[in-house]
């Protein structure tokens, strides 16, 4: 049981129930009161969590001038916030940025797509703590970004520490760049992804 519902039961329903028990009233009036309390409980159970999330939920962080001047982003960004920061950073450097999803209904990624007059289209997959740094996700991203028209792809991660070797190898094989946020200024690295390794026949 959520805290709001428990508080409602303790502060409102319990006193009302006590009053109904001790104060004489007709059975019709008692039934109406019970029905009213039940309906009120259902309404509170349905609406209270949403209202509390709206009132007290963490607000989405927006990129600051410092974050746009050099990529110095908080480690606790959500993926959606990362996409906002990445898009703002690229836009400030002349890229036209959009968010896109793969047309394949089985694909789950949301990608930052960036184009510029002097560069081919770039697709960026934002990764918070390494959840996308696995070979299957990287290979799927390479295919999906190609379907969206991007000729270059990069996974941008906030994950600290060394990148996992299987992810590095999958990225090398598919031509996807693995970048930390601090490496974003290397725009040339974004548009010159390594060629995929030849597949042994």
C-alpha positions as CSV (number, residue, x, y, z in Angstrom):
1,X,0.0,0.0,0.0
2,X,1.4,3.4,-1.0
3,X,2.1,6.0,1.7
4,X,-0.6,8.4,0.4
5,X,-3.3,5.8,0.7
6,X,-2.1,4.7,4.1
7,X,-2.2,8.3,5.3
8,X,-5.7,8.7,3.9
9,X,-6.9,5.6,5.7
10,X,-5.3,6.7,9.0
11,X,-6.2,10.4,9.0
12,X,-9.7,10.3,7.4
13,X,-11.2,6.8,7.1
14,X,-10.3,5.6,10.6
15,X,-12.0,8.6,12.4
16,X,-15.0,8.4,10.1
17,X,-15.4,4.7,10.8
18,X,-15.1,5.4,14.6
19,X,-17.8,8.1,14.4
20,X,-20.1,5.8,12.4
21,X,-19.6,3.0,15.0
22,X,-20.3,5.2,18.1
23,X,-22.9,7.7,16.7
24,X,-26.4,6.2,16.3
25,X,-27.7,6.5,12.7
26,X,-30.2,4.7,10.6
27,X,-29.2,1.7,8.5
28,X,-29.9,3.6,5.3
29,X,-27.6,6.5,6.4
30,X,-24.9,4.1,7.5
31,X,-25.0,2.3,4.1
32,X,-24.8,5.6,2.3
33,X,-21.8,6.6,4.4
34,X,-20.0,3.3,3.8
35,X,-20.7,3.5,0.0
36,X,-19.4,7.1,0.0
37,X,-16.2,6.2,1.8
38,X,-15.6,3.2,-0.5
39,X,-16.0,5.5,-3.6
40,X,-13.7,8.1,-2.1
41,X,-11.1,5.4,-1.3
42,X,-11.2,4.2,-4.9
43,X,-10.8,7.7,-6.2
44,X,-7.8,8.4,-3.9
45,X,-6.2,5.1,-4.8
46,X,-6.5,6.0,-8.5
47,X,-5.6,9.7,-8.6
48,X,-3.2,10.2,-5.6
49,X,-0.1,8.5,-7.1
50,X,-0.4,10.5,-10.4
51,X,-0.9,13.8,-8.6
52,X,2.0,13.2,-6.2
53,X,4.3,12.2,-9.2
54,X,3.3,15.4,-10.9
55,X,3.8,17.5,-7.8
56,X,7.0,16.0,-6.4
57,X,8.5,14.0,-9.3
58,X,12.0,14.8,-10.4
59,X,12.0,17.4,-13.1
60,X,13.7,16.7,-16.4
61,X,17.1,18.4,-16.4
62,X,18.0,20.6,-19.3
63,X,21.5,21.3,-20.7
64,X,23.2,24.3,-19.2
65,X,25.5,26.7,-21.0
66,X,28.4,25.0,-19.4
67,X,27.3,21.6,-20.6
68,X,27.0,23.0,-24.1
69,X,30.4,24.7,-23.9
70,X,32.1,21.4,-23.1
71,X,30.5,18.0,-22.5
72,X,30.4,17.9,-18.7
73,X,27.2,16.1,-18.0
74,X,25.8,14.8,-14.7
75,X,26.3,11.1,-14.2
76,X,22.7,10.6,-13.1
77,X,21.0,11.7,-16.4
78,X,18.2,9.5,-17.6
79,X,18.3,8.2,-21.1
80,X,15.7,10.8,-22.2
81,X,17.8,13.6,-20.6
82,X,20.9,12.3,-22.3
83,X,19.1,12.5,-25.6
84,X,18.2,16.1,-24.9
85,X,21.7,17.0,-23.9
86,X,23.2,15.2,-26.9
87,X,20.8,16.9,-29.3
88,X,21.4,20.3,-27.8
89,X,25.2,19.8,-27.9
90,X,25.1,18.8,-31.6
91,X,22.7,21.6,-32.5
92,X,25.0,24.2,-31.0
93,X,27.7,23.0,-33.4
94,X,25.6,23.3,-36.6
95,X,23.9,19.9,-36.7
96,X,20.2,19.5,-37.5
97,X,19.0,17.1,-34.9
98,X,15.9,14.9,-34.6
99,X,14.8,12.0,-32.5
100,X,13.7,8.9,-34.4
101,X,12.6,5.3,-33.9
102,X,13.2,2.5,-36.2
103,X,10.2,1.7,-38.6
104,X,10.5,-2.0,-37.6
105,X,7.9,-2.6,-34.9
106,X,10.2,-5.0,-33.1
107,X,13.0,-2.4,-32.7
108,X,13.0,-0.6,-29.4
109,X,15.6,2.1,-29.8
110,X,15.1,5.8,-29.8
111,X,18.0,7.5,-31.6
112,X,19.4,11.0,-32.0
113,X,19.7,11.6,-35.8
114,X,22.0,14.5,-36.8
115,X,22.8,15.9,-40.2
116,X,25.1,18.7,-41.4
117,X,25.9,20.1,-44.8
118,X,29.5,18.9,-44.7
119,X,28.8,15.5,-43.1
120,X,26.7,12.4,-43.7
121,X,23.9,11.5,-41.3
122,X,24.9,10.3,-37.9
123,X,22.8,8.2,-35.5
124,X,23.5,8.3,-31.8
125,X,22.3,5.8,-29.2
126,X,22.5,7.2,-25.7
127,X,23.6,4.8,-23.0
128,X,23.3,5.6,-19.3
129,X,25.4,3.0,-17.4
130,X,26.2,0.4,-20.0
131,X,22.8,-1.1,-20.5
132,X,23.3,-0.9,-24.3
133,X,26.9,-2.0,-24.3
134,X,26.3,-5.5,-25.3
135,X,27.0,-7.1,-28.7
136,X,23.3,-7.8,-29.5
137,X,22.2,-4.2,-28.9
138,X,25.2,-2.8,-30.8
139,X,24.6,-5.1,-33.8
140,X,20.8,-4.2,-33.8
141,X,21.7,-0.5,-33.6
142,X,24.0,-0.8,-36.6
143,X,21.2,-2.3,-38.6
144,X,18.4,0.0,-37.4
145,X,20.5,3.2,-37.9
146,X,21.1,2.1,-41.4
147,X,17.4,1.6,-42.0
148,X,16.9,5.2,-40.8
149,X,19.3,6.5,-43.4
150,X,22.4,7.1,-41.2
151,X,25.7,6.1,-42.7
152,X,27.5,6.5,-39.4
153,X,26.5,5.4,-35.9
154,X,27.8,6.0,-32.4
155,X,26.9,4.8,-28.9
156,X,27.4,7.6,-26.5
157,X,27.8,6.3,-22.9
158,X,28.0,7.8,-19.4
159,X,29.3,4.4,-18.1
160,X,32.4,4.8,-16.0
161,X,35.4,2.6,-16.2
162,X,36.7,0.4,-19.0
163,X,34.2,-0.5,-21.8
164,X,33.4,-4.2,-22.0
165,X,35.5,-6.1,-24.5
166,X,32.6,-7.9,-26.2
167,X,31.0,-4.5,-26.9
168,X,34.2,-3.0,-28.2
169,X,34.6,-6.0,-30.5
170,X,31.0,-5.8,-31.8
171,X,31.4,-2.1,-32.4
172,X,34.6,-2.7,-34.4
173,X,32.9,-5.4,-36.5
174,X,29.8,-3.3,-37.3
175,X,31.5,0.1,-37.7
176,X,29.7,1.7,-34.7
177,X,31.8,4.1,-32.6
178,X,31.8,3.8,-28.8
179,X,32.2,7.3,-27.3
180,X,32.2,8.7,-23.8
181,X,30.6,12.0,-23.3
182,X,34.0,13.7,-23.0
183,X,34.8,12.6,-26.5
184,X,31.9,14.4,-28.1
185,X,34.2,17.3,-29.2
186,X,35.9,15.0,-31.6
187,X,33.2,15.6,-34.2
188,X,35.5,14.2,-36.9
189,X,35.6,10.9,-35.1
190,X,31.8,10.8,-35.2
191,X,31.6,11.2,-39.0
192,X,34.6,9.0,-39.8
193,X,33.5,5.7,-38.2
194,X,35.8,2.8,-39.0
195,X,34.8,0.5,-41.8
196,X,33.3,-2.8,-40.7
197,X,35.8,-5.7,-40.6
198,X,35.5,-8.1,-43.5
199,X,33.4,-11.2,-42.6
200,X,35.3,-14.4,-43.0
201,X,33.8,-16.6,-45.6
